[in-house]
Amino acid sequence: MDKPVLKDPDVFPDEKVLAEHLGDAYLPFEKFMAAISAPPLELTYEWNYYKDGNNWLCKISFKKKTIIWMSAWDGIFKTTLYFNQKTISGVYNLATSLPIEDFIDRKESRKFIPVTFDVRDEGIIEDILKVAEYKKSLK
């Protein structure tokens, strides 16, 4: 069972810490971080410790717009992109290698709908990048 890591506010998630926790997912993590930083996305990222969740999260943004929230777990990293009722329909139209419905949490009471990917290997990275590019394009 996966469990969240990076709970200590005094231990910044640097390369060594991330490699230790992500294990085999560290190489896909590095490739993902390189891809989001390069064109066409050109996103920036920042690790912050959030007291409300008692965890380090990586906020990935374009200018002031948050595109992705990322967290580190034992052996994986998770990326979550949030959409509203109006914009989620565009996610369904993206050409992804896996059925996008598998990643969308459609609880009726939510104002924002999360699309969450658990990344263990490189196979899913292209799908995440497509969803991120769509999110970046939204006004």
C-alpha positions as CSV (number, residue, x, y, z in Angstrom):
1,M,0.0,0.0,0.0
2,D,1.3,3.4,-0.9
3,K,1.8,5.9,1.9
4,P,2.6,9.6,1.8
5,V,6.1,10.7,2.7
6,L,7.9,14.1,3.2
7,K,6.1,14.8,6.5
8,D,9.1,16.4,8.3
9,P,8.9,20.2,7.8
10,D,12.7,20.5,8.5
11,V,13.7,18.1,5.7
12,F,13.5,19.8,2.3
13,P,12.7,17.4,-0.5
14,D,16.0,17.7,-2.4
15,E,17.3,15.1,-4.9
16,K,18.7,12.8,-2.3
17,V,15.5,12.7,-0.2
18,L,13.3,12.2,-3.3
19,A,15.5,9.5,-4.7
20,E,15.4,7.7,-1.3
21,H,11.6,7.7,-1.2
22,L,10.7,7.4,-4.8
23,G,13.1,4.5,-5.5
24,D,12.4,3.2,-9.1
25,A,10.1,6.1,-9.7
26,Y,12.9,8.6,-9.3
27,L,14.1,8.3,-13.0
28,P,10.5,8.9,-14.3
29,F,10.3,11.8,-11.8
30,E,13.4,13.4,-13.2
31,K,12.1,13.0,-16.8
32,F,8.7,14.4,-15.8
33,M,10.4,17.5,-14.2
34,A,12.5,18.0,-17.3
35,A,9.5,17.8,-19.5
36,I,7.3,20.2,-17.6
37,S,10.2,22.8,-17.6
38,A,10.8,22.6,-21.3
39,P,8.8,23.9,-24.2
40,P,5.9,23.8,-24.9
41,L,4.8,23.9,-21.2
42,E,7.7,25.9,-19.7
43,L,6.3,25.5,-16.2
44,T,8.0,26.4,-13.0
45,Y,7.9,24.5,-9.7
46,E,8.3,25.1,-6.0
47,W,8.3,22.8,-3.0
48,N,6.5,24.1,0.0
49,Y,5.6,22.6,3.4
50,Y,1.8,22.8,4.0
51,K,0.8,22.7,7.7
52,D,-2.8,21.9,6.9
53,G,-1.8,18.5,5.3
54,N,1.5,18.1,7.2
55,N,3.3,17.4,4.0
56,W,5.6,18.8,1.4
57,L,3.9,19.5,-1.9
58,C,5.3,20.7,-5.2
59,K,3.2,23.5,-6.8
60,I,3.8,23.5,-10.6
61,S,2.7,26.7,-12.3
62,F,2.6,28.9,-15.4
63,K,3.1,32.4,-14.3
64,K,0.6,32.8,-11.4
65,K,-1.7,29.9,-12.6
66,T,-1.3,26.6,-10.7
67,I,-1.3,23.8,-13.2
68,I,-0.3,20.7,-11.2
69,W,0.0,19.7,-7.5
70,M,2.6,16.9,-7.0
71,S,3.3,14.8,-3.9
72,A,5.8,12.1,-3.1
73,W,4.8,8.7,-1.8
74,D,6.7,5.5,-1.2
75,G,7.7,4.3,-4.6
76,I,5.6,6.7,-6.6
77,F,4.8,10.3,-7.1
78,K,1.3,11.7,-7.7
79,T,0.2,14.5,-9.9
80,T,-3.2,16.2,-9.5
81,L,-4.7,18.7,-11.9
82,Y,-8.0,20.4,-10.9
83,F,-10.8,21.3,-13.3
84,N,-14.2,22.9,-12.8
85,Q,-17.5,21.5,-14.2
86,K,-17.2,23.6,-17.3
87,T,-13.6,22.7,-18.2
88,I,-13.5,19.0,-17.3
89,S,-15.3,18.1,-20.6
90,G,-12.1,19.1,-22.5
91,V,-10.1,16.5,-20.6
92,Y,-12.3,13.8,-22.0
93,N,-11.5,14.9,-25.6
94,L,-7.7,14.5,-25.1
95,A,-6.0,11.6,-27.0
96,T,-4.4,9.7,-24.1
97,S,-2.9,6.3,-24.1
98,L,-5.1,5.1,-21.2
99,P,-8.8,5.9,-20.6
100,I,-8.8,9.3,-18.9
101,E,-11.9,8.3,-17.0
102,D,-9.6,6.1,-14.9
103,F,-8.0,9.2,-13.4
104,I,-11.0,11.5,-12.8
105,D,-12.6,11.6,-9.4
106,R,-16.3,12.5,-10.2
107,K,-17.7,13.0,-6.7
108,E,-20.9,15.0,-7.2
109,S,-20.3,17.4,-4.3
110,R,-17.0,18.8,-5.5
111,K,-16.6,22.2,-6.9
112,F,-13.3,21.2,-8.5
113,I,-12.8,17.8,-10.1
114,P,-9.3,16.3,-9.5
115,V,-7.5,14.3,-12.2
116,T,-4.9,12.3,-10.4
117,F,-2.1,10.2,-11.9
118,D,0.0,7.8,-9.8
119,V,3.4,7.6,-11.5
120,R,5.6,4.5,-11.1
121,D,7.1,4.5,-14.5
122,E,7.5,6.7,-17.6
123,G,4.5,5.2,-19.5
124,I,2.0,7.7,-18.1
125,I,4.1,10.9,-18.4
126,E,2.9,11.8,-21.9
127,D,-0.7,11.6,-20.8
128,I,0.0,13.9,-17.8
129,L,1.7,16.4,-20.2
130,K,-1.3,16.4,-22.5
131,V,-3.6,17.2,-19.6
132,A,-1.2,19.9,-18.3
133,E,-1.0,21.5,-21.7
134,Y,-4.8,21.6,-21.9
135,K,-5.0,23.1,-18.4
136,K,-2.4,25.7,-19.3
137,S,-4.4,26.7,-22.3
138,L,-7.5,27.5,-20.3
139,K,-8.4,31.1,-19.5
